[in-house]
Amino acid sequence: MRISTLLICSALLLVFSSCNRDTIPPAVTVTEPAYDGKNIQFGDVFFVEFEAVDDAEDGGLWRVELRGADGITPKTAQAGLWAGASTGNLIVAFALDASSWPTGPMTLAVVADDAAGNRAAVFRDLNYTAAADLPEVIVALTSEADGSGTLVRTDANGGELEDWTGLPGSTKLTYSDGVIALADDAEAAVHLVDWETGEVANAWSDPTVAGVPPHIKALHPLGVQAGFIVAHSGGVVAINPTGNLLFERFSEAPWVPIDVRFDGTICIVWERNEATDNHRLRSWDFQTGGTGPIVALANAPEGWAVVGQQDGGTLGNICMLDETDGLTLVNTTTGGLSDLCPLLGSGSMDLAPYGSVGIDGSEALFLRGDNLCRQSMAPVSSGSQWPVEGQVHSMRALASGGVEFTRVVSGGLELWRWDAAGTTPELVFSGIGLNTLDVVIVNE
């Protein structure tokens, strides 16, 4: 009798357990890309935004994959964990720099499994253009005697392209999503040139312009989405390709921006106090607007680099470079500073403050003396040096983690690229005119 009673109770427990088991999969919604057929290409930083919601409080796992033409085999993937009934909005970034991927269709898969093992998935079809199939156009900005600007366009494959003349006089240029942005210091403006027509379609101007030029301190692609980030006399702004304001933060006098960079979605501004020559970093989350701590720097650095992927054992995502004091790692989340080691190489940093960038997310690349130095964060004393013949003219970081730079030689300017995985830089293009102010590669 006792055995029978135990068996009946066990059976009842099984029935009740089965009835209470979570059998409902999570609800998954993809908001970016919002449609099938999005065009992506080698070198892009591709952002996926989605939400996964579950009816149970213990949450679960999610996984985001890019799959090949068969729609099955993952090419690259990122996974994460959420806790609770909802993830909120999650954004996952893919750097599309796998040179072995062929041109063709891709499938984006967002898969979510809850703690009970229920699965849900949403798919988007994408069109991918491989590195070998991207047309490269070298665009050089030159200054004319009448004060106007010209964009000299050269097809890297040898095709003839028309120069775009009569543009506003400018000192810097960059490119994003079908638009060339030109920094016009005299007018404290950024002019937006349509890539299809060569005409100025839109513009943004600094309403707080004051002091002496240059009024536009730095101009970069926005990266977190199509558009541009501008450091100007009064602060920083992010604009979309049509010139509409996306994000704006002002500097308090006498602080003036020197440069602006992004670490993921964190916007970081390097500022100088014009009265005291003190320097500091400020940061904001581009998506939420949340403010990071103000980080006072002990000296006037000669350069900086974004190293948000470094894992050298000391927390930090920005390194500040000083010829005497060496490399200081800054954690913009906590405000912590860590003096790490002397800089590689010897000599002065003549391109300061724009002669340094981050490379591969974990190293600093900077010009010092007669060498281009690539210094690791793990260990910080390691790295490599590449002798520079001629004079380095400008440097810019790429979304793929690499760096492009120009150098002046007797025949004009040369454009070089140092890939994230490369041991030395490689020549991309030569024969650019000596009157060139800036150069960018457009892949369209």
N, C-alpha and C positions, 0 to 999 in steps of 0.2 A: 504493500500500500504506500509506503514511504517513497519507494522508487517511482511508482506511477505518478505520485504528486509532483516529484522533482521534474519528471519528463514533461508533464503538462505545463508547469511554470516556465521551463526552458523554452517550450514551443511558443507560449504566449509572449515571452520576452523577444523572441525572434520576429514574431509578427509585428509587435509594437516598434521594434528597431527598424524593420523594413519600411513601416509606414512613415517613420520620422526621417528617413534618409533623404538627404538633399539630392534631388534628381533634376533640378532646373539649372541649365548652363548659364554662365554670365551673359549679359547683353553687351555686345561690342559695337562701337560706332567709330568710324574713321572720318575725321573732319578735314584732314590734309594728307594726301591729295583728295580733293572733294569730288573728283570725277575720274573716269577711265580715260586713258590716252595721253596722260601727262608726259611731256618730253623731258628727259634727263640725260646728262652726258658726263663723260669722264671729267674728273676734276670738280664736279659740283659737290657742295655739301647739301644733301637732300634730307629735309626734315619731314618726319611722319608724326601726325598728331592724332590721338585717338583717346577714347574713354572706354573703360571696362567696368561694368557694374554687376555685382552679384547680390542675391537676396539673402545670403548668409553673412554673418559678421566676421568670419574667420578668413575671408579673402582668398587669394590664390596666386597663381603664376600667370605671367603673360610672356609672349614671345613675338618678335617682329622679324620677318624674314624677307629678303629679296630672292626670288627664284628665277631660274633661267627660262628659256623658251618653252620647255616642257611643263612649266608651272609646278614642278614637283621638287626638283633638286635645289636646295638653298645655295645661293652664292655667298651670302653673308647674312649674319643674324645677330640680333641683340636680345637678351632676355632680362627679365626683372621680376620683382616680387611686390605685390601690394598686400596690405592688411586692412581688413574692414570691408564694408559693403560696397565701396566705390573707390576707384582709383583717382577720381577727378580727371582732369586733362593731363595726359602724359605726352611728352614730346621726345622723340628719339631721332638722333642725327646719324646719317650714314655718309661717310666721305667716300665718294665714288671714284677711287683712284686705282682700281684693279685693272692694269693694262692688259691682262689676259682675257677679259670679258669681251666677247664679240658684239658687234652691233646687232640689235634685234629686240624682240619683245621681252618684257620681264613681267613678273607678277609680284606684287606686294601682298604679303599675307600677315595679318595681325591675328594671332591665336591667343586665346585666354582659357586657362584651366582653373577651375575653383578647387578648394581644398577637398571636395568630395570626388574629384575626378571628372566632372562634367566639362565638356569642351565646346567652345564657340569660336568661329573664325569669320573674318571679313577679308575680301580680296579686292585689289585694284590692278588693272592692267596698265603697264607703263611702256614707253618707247625709249630704248637706251641707245646712245651713240657712243661707240668706242673711241679710244684715243686716236687710233690710226685713221679713223674716218672723219675726224673733226677738221674742217677748214680753218687754217690759222691765218689771221691777218695781223701784221705788225702795224700798230698805229703810233706814230711819233708826233708829239706836239712841238711846234716851232713858233718862234716869235718873229714877226715881220717888222720892217722899218717904220711902218705907219702905226704900230702899236697893236695891230690885229693879230689873231692867232690862226695857224693853219694846222690841220690834221693831215699828215702825209701817210697814206695807207699803202702798204706793200703786201701783196699776197705771198705767203711763204712758199707756195707752189709755183711761183713765177708769173702768175696772171697780172695783167695791168689793171690798176684801180685808180679812180679819179681822186685827186687831192681835194679836201674840203677847205676852202679859203674864206677870208672875211669873217672869221669867228671872233668872239670877244677875246681880248688879250688875256692870257691865262698862264699860270705857272705849274699847275698839276692837273693830271687827268686820271680817271679810273673808269671801270666798265661794270655794268650790272644789267642783265635782263633786257638787252636791246637798246641800252642807252649809254652814251659816253658822257661822263660828268667832267666839267672843266671848272677849276677853281680860279676865279677872277679876283685877285687881291685888291686891285684898284677900286673895284665896285663892291667889295665885300660880298660877293655873290658866287653861287654855283650855277652854271648854265648847263642845261640838259639837252644833249644833241641826239636826235633820233638816228639810230644806226642804219636805217633803211634809206633815209633821205639826206643826211648830213646837215639838217637844219636845226636851229635851236628851237625846241618845242616847248620847253618850260624852264623855269628858273626858281631858285630860292635865294633870298638876300637876307643879310644879317641886320635885324632892326636895332641892334644895340651897338653898332659899330662905333669904336672910339680908339684913340691912340694912333700909333703909326703902323704902316704895313710891316709885315704881312698880316692882313686881317683874317685870311683863311689859313689856319695853322697846319691842318692835316685833312686829307680827304681819302677815304677808303670805301671799298664795297661794304655794305652792311653785313652780309654773311648770314645772319639769322633769318633773313628773308630778302627778297629783291629790294634794292635801294642802296642808300649811301649814308655813311656816318661822317659828320663834319665837325671838326674842332675849329672854332672861330674865336674872335676876340672876347665875346661875351659868354661863351660856354660851349655846349655841344648840342647838336641836333641830329636826328635820324629822319631822312626823307625817303619817300618811295620814288619809283622811276618817273612819276609825273610831277614831283616836287612837293607833294602834300606832306605835312608834318606827321611823323609817327611817334616821336619821342623828343623831349627837350629838357635840358637842365642848364641852369645859369650858374656862372661863377661869381663869387662875391669879390668885388674890388678890395684890394689890389691884386687878387689872384687871377691869373690868365692861363688858359690851357696851353700846353706844349704839344701834346699828342693824345690820341684816343685809340684804344684797342678793345677787342672782345675776347673773353675767355668763355666759350660756350655762349650762354645768353647774358653773361655779366658784362656790362659796359664799364670800362675802367679808364679814367682820365688822369693824366699826369699834368699837374699844375705848378706854376711858379709864382711866388709873391714878388712882384716887380719892385716893391719898396725894400725888401730885406734879402732877396735872392734865396729865400727858403723854398723847399720843394715838398710836394705831398701827392698822395694818390687818393682819389675818390671813386666810388663804384656804386652802380645801381643794377638791379635785375631788370633787363629790358622788357620782360613780359609782365612782371608784377609791379614794377616801380619801386620795390623794396630797396632801401638804402643800406649800403655797407658802411663800415667805420672809416673815418678819415685817418689816413696813415701818414704821419709826419716822417719825412726822410732826413737822415742825419747830414747829408751832403747834397751837392748839386751833381746828379749823375750825368754821365756822358751818353747813356743809352739805356734801353730796356728791351725785354723780350717776354712774350707770353709762353709759359711752360706748364700749362694746366694739366698735362698728362704725365708729368714727371713723377717718379716713384723712388726718389733717392733716399728716402727715410726721414727727410725733413719736410714738413708740410709747407706748401707755398705754390702759388700759381703765376707769380710775376717775379722776374729777376731784374734788379737794377744794377747797372754796370758803371764802375768807377775805375779810372786808370790806377789810382793809388790804393783805394780801399777794397777793390776787387768786386766780387759778386755777392749781392745781398738778395736773399730770397724773401719775398713778401707774400703773406697769406691775406688776401683782401677780404676774406670772410671774417677772420678774427682780428685783423690788424697786426698780427705778429710779424716780426722781422728776424731773420737769421743770417748773420754774416758767415758765408761759406768758405771762400778761398780766394786767392789772387786770380786775376784773369790770365788766360793763355796769352802767349806772345809778348811782345814788347813794343813800346812806342806809343804815340798819341792816337786818339780816336778822332780823326780829322773830320769825319762826316757827322759828328755829334750834333744834335741828338738823334738823327735819322739814319745813322749807320749801323743799326742793329735791329734784328727781328728774331722771333721764335722760329725754330725749324723742327719739324717732326713732333711738335707738342711737348717736347721734353728737353730741348737743347737751345742754347743761345748762339746765334750766328752774328758776328760783328767784325767790322774792319778795325784793325789795330796795326799801326805802322805799315809795313809792306805786306801784311798777310791778312787773309780772310780767315778768321778763327771760328771753329765750331766746337763749343764747349758743352759737355754733358752735365746733367745734374746728378748722375749716378754712375760712377763716382764723379764728384765735381771737378776733380783734378784731371780728368781724362778728356780727350778730344783730339782734334786734328787742325792743321794749319795748311792753307793753300796760298802759295806765293802769288801776289797780284802784279802783273805786268801792266803798266799804264796806271790809270787812276779810276777808282770806283766812283760812279756818278750818282746812282740811286739804288735803293733796295726795296723790295716789297714781298710780303708773305703771300703764299697761295693757299687756297682752301684745301688743297691736297696735302698740306703739311710741308711742301717744298718752298723754295725762295727763288725769285728772279732778281737779277741785278744787271746794271749796265756798267761798262767800263770804257774809258776814253783811251783810244790808241791813235797812232798816227793817221790811220785811214778813216777815222770817224768813231762812232760809238758801236760797241758790240753788246748784244743781249745774251746773257748767260742764265742758265737754270741749274740750281742745285736741288735735286730731288731728295725727298725725305730719306730714302733708302740708299742714296748715292754716296760713294766715298769721295768723289770730287765733282765739281760743277762741270757742265757741258755747254758748249757754244750752241746757241739757238739760231742767231741771225747776226750778220755783220753788215757794214756799209751804211749805217744810220748817220745822218748828217751831224756835224759838230755843233750846229746851232739848235740842237734838240734839247728841250727842257724836261721832257718825260716821255716814257714809252710804256705801252701796254699791249698785251696780246689779246685779241678778241677771237673767240671760237664760236662761230655762228654758221 
